[in-house]
């Protein structure tokens, strides 16, 4: 399992739009999404990929990091593995 933090995502973007956007750049569909609103200025999402290793996600991450999408520049990080 691997998690991807995508920061500065428009708060109005739907799950379907995220799936389509990521698929366009070779990402598989995510299994779960957690929205992180924070102060509201730079909302983020944490996407969980059950069948993907962190190493595989790191190879995909540069495809969308610093990409301008929906009037925002995305920041993308692979999260460290969660501790049981």
DOBAMAR-15362 format. One line per field, with one value per residue: residue number from 1; residue in three letters; chain; x negated, z, y negated of N, C-alpha, C, O in turn. Coordinates in pm, whole numbers. Example, Ala and Ser with C-alpha at 12.3 -4.5 7.8 and 13.67 -1.06 7.14 Angstrom:
n c(1 | 2)
res c(ala | ser)
chain c(A | A)
n_c1 c(-1319 | -1285)
n_c3 c(780 | 708)
n_c2 c(569 | 225)
ca_c1 c(-1230 | -1367)
ca_c3 c(780 | 714)
ca_c2 c(450 | 106)
c_c1 c(-1320 | -1290)
c_c3 c(780 | 787)
c_c2 c(330 | -3)
o_c1 c(-1424 | -1341)
o_c3 c(846 | 804)
o_c2 c(332 | -114)
This chain:
n c(1 | 2 | 3 | 4 | 5 | 6 | 7 | 8 | 9 | 10 | 11 | 12 | 13 | 14 | 15 | 16 | 17 | 18 | 19 | 20 | 21 | 22 | 23 | 24 | 25 | 26 | 27 | 28 | 29 | 30 | 31 | 32 | 33 | 34 | 35 | 36 | 37 | 38 | 39 | 40 | 41 | 42 | 43 | 44 | 45 | 46 | 47 | 48 | 49 | 50 | 51 | 52 | 53 | 54 | 55 | 56 | 57 | 58 | 59 | 60 | 61 | 62 | 63 | 64 | 65 | 66 | 67 | 68 | 69 | 70 | 71 | 72 | 73 | 74 | 75 | 76 | 77 | 78 | 79 | 80 | 81 | 82 | 83 | 84)
res c(unk | unk | unk | unk | unk | unk | unk | unk | unk | unk | unk | unk | unk | unk | unk | unk | unk | unk | unk | unk | unk | unk | unk | unk | unk | unk | unk | unk | unk | unk | unk | unk | unk | unk | unk | unk | unk | unk | unk | unk | unk | unk | unk | unk | unk | unk | unk | unk | unk | unk | unk | unk | unk | unk | unk | unk | unk | unk | unk | unk | unk | unk | unk | unk | unk | unk | unk | unk | unk | unk | unk | unk | unk | unk | unk | unk | unk | unk | unk | unk | unk | unk | unk | unk)
chain c(A | A | A | A | A | A | A | A | A | A | A | A | A | A | A | A | A | A | A | A | A | A | A | A | A | A | A | A | A | A | A | A | A | A | A | A | A | A | A | A | A | A | A | A | A | A | A | A | A | A | A | A | A | A | A | A | A | A | A | A | A | A | A | A | A | A | A | A | A | A | A | A | A | A | A | A | A | A | A | A | A | A | A | A)
n_c1 c(-84 | -47 | -68 | 24 | -34 | 129 | 98 | 244 | 476 | 768 | 1050 | 1300 | 1274 | 1376 | 1389 | 1398 | 1290 | 1028 | 947 | 960 | 769 | 531 | 515 | 462 | 194 | 78 | 125 | 265 | 609 | 705 | 764 | 872 | 964 | 866 | 962 | 793 | 843 | 731 | 639 | 783 | 671 | 484 | 591 | 565 | 524 | 509 | 421 | 481 | 326 | 379 | 268 | 11 | -333 | -536 | -771 | -703 | -512 | -672 | -808 | -611 | -534 | -689 | -566 | -345 | -411 | -450 | -289 | -68 | 265 | 605 | 597 | 405 | 88 | -29 | -156 | -331 | -378 | -517 | -399 | -544 | -548 | -267 | -259 | -179)
n_c3 c(0 | -77 | -24 | -157 | -140 | -257 | -298 | -288 | -435 | -609 | -415 | -510 | -689 | -819 | -719 | -944 | -1141 | -1046 | -1076 | -1357 | -1434 | -1315 | -1444 | -1703 | -1689 | -1639 | -1389 | -1173 | -1074 | -764 | -436 | -209 | -78 | 103 | 210 | 282 | 430 | 575 | 628 | 421 | 214 | 64 | -12 | 16 | -96 | 15 | -137 | -152 | -260 | -291 | -424 | -496 | -466 | -255 | -394 | -666 | -687 | -645 | -886 | -1056 | -952 | -1037 | -1276 | -1235 | -1041 | -954 | -1165 | -1348 | -1293 | -1325 | -1257 | -1053 | -904 | -857 | -578 | -511 | -318 | -213 | 51 | 366 | 462 | 648 | 995 | 1159)
n_c2 c(118 | -222 | -574 | -890 | -1227 | -1500 | -1826 | -2158 | -2132 | -2209 | -2272 | -2209 | -2002 | -1692 | -1342 | -1180 | -1349 | -1367 | -1099 | -1073 | -1268 | -1167 | -917 | -996 | -1051 | -808 | -689 | -440 | -378 | -519 | -377 | -484 | -804 | -1088 | -1395 | -1693 | -1979 | -2191 | -2529 | -2618 | -2762 | -2618 | -2345 | -1985 | -1642 | -1306 | -1023 | -679 | -384 | -62 | 168 | 90 | 24 | -193 | -256 | -221 | -420 | -641 | -651 | -739 | -984 | -1222 | -1288 | -1449 | -1632 | -1970 | -2045 | -2252 | -2274 | -2318 | -2594 | -2599 | -2521 | -2206 | -2022 | -1733 | -1446 | -1137 | -955 | -850 | -501 | -384 | -319 | -16)
ca_c1 c(0 | -122 | 15 | -26 | 21 | 136 | 130 | 291 | 582 | 892 | 1143 | 1419 | 1246 | 1445 | 1309 | 1393 | 1194 | 894 | 920 | 933 | 643 | 421 | 509 | 400 | 49 | 33 | 152 | 384 | 714 | 678 | 862 | 934 | 924 | 889 | 947 | 731 | 881 | 641 | 695 | 865 | 594 | 418 | 641 | 489 | 586 | 420 | 475 | 426 | 318 | 358 | 184 | -106 | -437 | -585 | -873 | -633 | -448 | -779 | -840 | -502 | -518 | -740 | -480 | -246 | -464 | -465 | -205 | 37 | 393 | 722 | 552 | 321 | -32 | -22 | -275 | -301 | -477 | -485 | -400 | -611 | -454 | -199 | -298 | -60)
ca_c3 c(0 | -84 | -18 | -232 | -97 | -365 | -236 | -365 | -523 | -600 | -323 | -583 | -782 | -779 | -722 | -1083 | -1211 | -1003 | -1140 | -1499 | -1442 | -1285 | -1548 | -1819 | -1668 | -1615 | -1254 | -1158 | -991 | -620 | -362 | -106 | -80 | 226 | 180 | 390 | 398 | 640 | 644 | 304 | 109 | -19 | 25 | -36 | -87 | 33 | -217 | -115 | -367 | -221 | -497 | -548 | -365 | -253 | -498 | -792 | -682 | -661 | -1029 | -1121 | -890 | -1114 | -1391 | -1203 | -943 | -1007 | -1283 | -1335 | -1324 | -1271 | -1203 | -934 | -922 | -764 | -512 | -497 | -238 | -169 | 197 | 425 | 498 | 778 | 1096 | 1209)
ca_c2 c(0 | -347 | -695 | -1004 | -1356 | -1597 | -1953 | -2271 | -2082 | -2286 | -2205 | -2168 | -1892 | -1568 | -1219 | -1136 | -1435 | -1324 | -970 | -1100 | -1341 | -1077 | -815 | -1060 | -1049 | -673 | -640 | -355 | -437 | -509 | -298 | -567 | -944 | -1166 | -1538 | -1769 | -2116 | -2287 | -2663 | -2644 | -2829 | -2516 | -2212 | -1871 | -1510 | -1192 | -913 | -549 | -286 | 64 | 262 | 21 | 2 | -331 | -273 | -239 | -551 | -741 | -661 | -812 | -1115 | -1336 | -1319 | -1552 | -1728 | -2106 | -2065 | -2351 | -2209 | -2388 | -2723 | -2580 | -2440 | -2093 | -1968 | -1591 | -1373 | -1002 | -955 | -734 | -394 | -397 | -219 | 58)
c_c1 c(-88 | -25 | -55 | 44 | 14 | 186 | 171 | 393 | 706 | 992 | 1268 | 1397 | 1312 | 1349 | 1292 | 1293 | 1050 | 856 | 883 | 798 | 524 | 405 | 440 | 248 | -2 | 54 | 269 | 489 | 678 | 792 | 937 | 881 | 958 | 864 | 895 | 752 | 787 | 710 | 784 | 789 | 531 | 467 | 560 | 574 | 476 | 489 | 405 | 438 | 282 | 259 | 55 | -207 | -478 | -690 | -808 | -566 | -551 | -819 | -734 | -493 | -571 | -653 | -383 | -295 | -493 | -385 | -98 | 167 | 504 | 681 | 470 | 199 | -32 | -158 | -242 | -414 | -426 | -502 | -478 | -507 | -394 | -243 | -173 | -31)
c_c3 c(0 | -84 | -90 | -182 | -215 | -304 | -337 | -471 | -501 | -514 | -394 | -678 | -729 | -783 | -866 | -1165 | -1174 | -1070 | -1287 | -1517 | -1420 | -1393 | -1674 | -1811 | -1620 | -1475 | -1256 | -1075 | -843 | -554 | -258 | -119 | 55 | 190 | 303 | 359 | 460 | 660 | 525 | 189 | 12 | 21 | -44 | -30 | -62 | -36 | -178 | -232 | -304 | -293 | -550 | -436 | -366 | -363 | -635 | -798 | -698 | -808 | -1104 | -1074 | -973 | -1233 | -1363 | -1101 | -1013 | -1135 | -1251 | -1383 | -1252 | -1194 | -1075 | -971 | -815 | -703 | -477 | -422 | -208 | -17 | 249 | 462 | 637 | 870 | 1147 | 1355)
c_c2 c(-123 | -464 | -808 | -1129 | -1451 | -1727 | -2059 | -2228 | -2169 | -2208 | -2153 | -2051 | -1764 | -1450 | -1170 | -1218 | -1398 | -1193 | -991 | -1169 | -1247 | -969 | -869 | -1055 | -913 | -618 | -544 | -429 | -418 | -433 | -378 | -709 | -1008 | -1311 | -1610 | -1916 | -2220 | -2421 | -2701 | -2708 | -2729 | -2378 | -2102 | -1746 | -1408 | -1076 | -784 | -452 | -152 | 154 | 203 | 0 | -145 | -356 | -296 | -376 | -662 | -758 | -742 | -958 | -1232 | -1376 | -1432 | -1655 | -1861 | -2131 | -2169 | -2287 | -2282 | -2514 | -2713 | -2496 | -2332 | -2063 | -1824 | -1522 | -1233 | -1001 | -834 | -627 | -417 | -286 | -149 | 31)
o_c1 c(-190 | 86 | -178 | 167 | -93 | 302 | 137 | 397 | 744 | 1016 | 1334 | 1492 | 1304 | 1242 | 1185 | 1221 | 962 | 742 | 786 | 721 | 429 | 292 | 369 | 179 | -113 | 5 | 364 | 459 | 628 | 903 | 1051 | 769 | 1065 | 755 | 945 | 686 | 766 | 825 | 852 | 839 | 525 | 392 | 497 | 681 | 364 | 600 | 282 | 543 | 167 | 172 | -5 | -171 | -458 | -695 | -853 | -565 | -522 | -859 | -765 | -449 | -504 | -665 | -343 | -226 | -555 | -412 | -44 | 179 | 497 | 726 | 466 | 206 | -34 | -262 | -136 | -531 | -308 | -606 | -480 | -392 | -461 | -261 | -72 | 64)
o_c3 c(68 | -137 | -85 | -181 | -268 | -264 | -455 | -582 | -387 | -540 | -345 | -741 | -610 | -843 | -904 | -1248 | -1260 | -1115 | -1336 | -1606 | -1498 | -1429 | -1742 | -1913 | -1567 | -1445 | -1332 | -1013 | -804 | -607 | -222 | -165 | 111 | 145 | 413 | 270 | 401 | 702 | 528 | 77 | -108 | 82 | -147 | 31 | -111 | 0 | -171 | -294 | -268 | -228 | -641 | -324 | -465 | -419 | -711 | -903 | -758 | -849 | -1205 | -1150 | -980 | -1284 | -1455 | -1076 | -1119 | -1206 | -1140 | -1500 | -1132 | -1082 | -997 | -1059 | -695 | -768 | -420 | -457 | -181 | 36 | 185 | 489 | 729 | 828 | 1175 | 1410)
o_c2 c(-129 | -454 | -821 | -1136 | -1479 | -1737 | -2051 | -2282 | -2197 | -2090 | -2062 | -2005 | -1733 | -1457 | -1125 | -1164 | -1398 | -1178 | -933 | -1133 | -1248 | -935 | -796 | -1054 | -904 | -510 | -563 | -531 | -313 | -426 | -347 | -732 | -984 | -1346 | -1591 | -1971 | -2326 | -2426 | -2803 | -2709 | -2755 | -2301 | -2123 | -1744 | -1422 | -1035 | -780 | -439 | -130 | 213 | 259 | -37 | -215 | -466 | -382 | -441 | -766 | -867 | -806 | -1045 | -1334 | -1488 | -1504 | -1754 | -1863 | -2227 | -2172 | -2251 | -2305 | -2538 | -2808 | -2410 | -2362 | -2077 | -1796 | -1536 | -1213 | -1041 | -729 | -660 | -462 | -172 | -214 | 86)
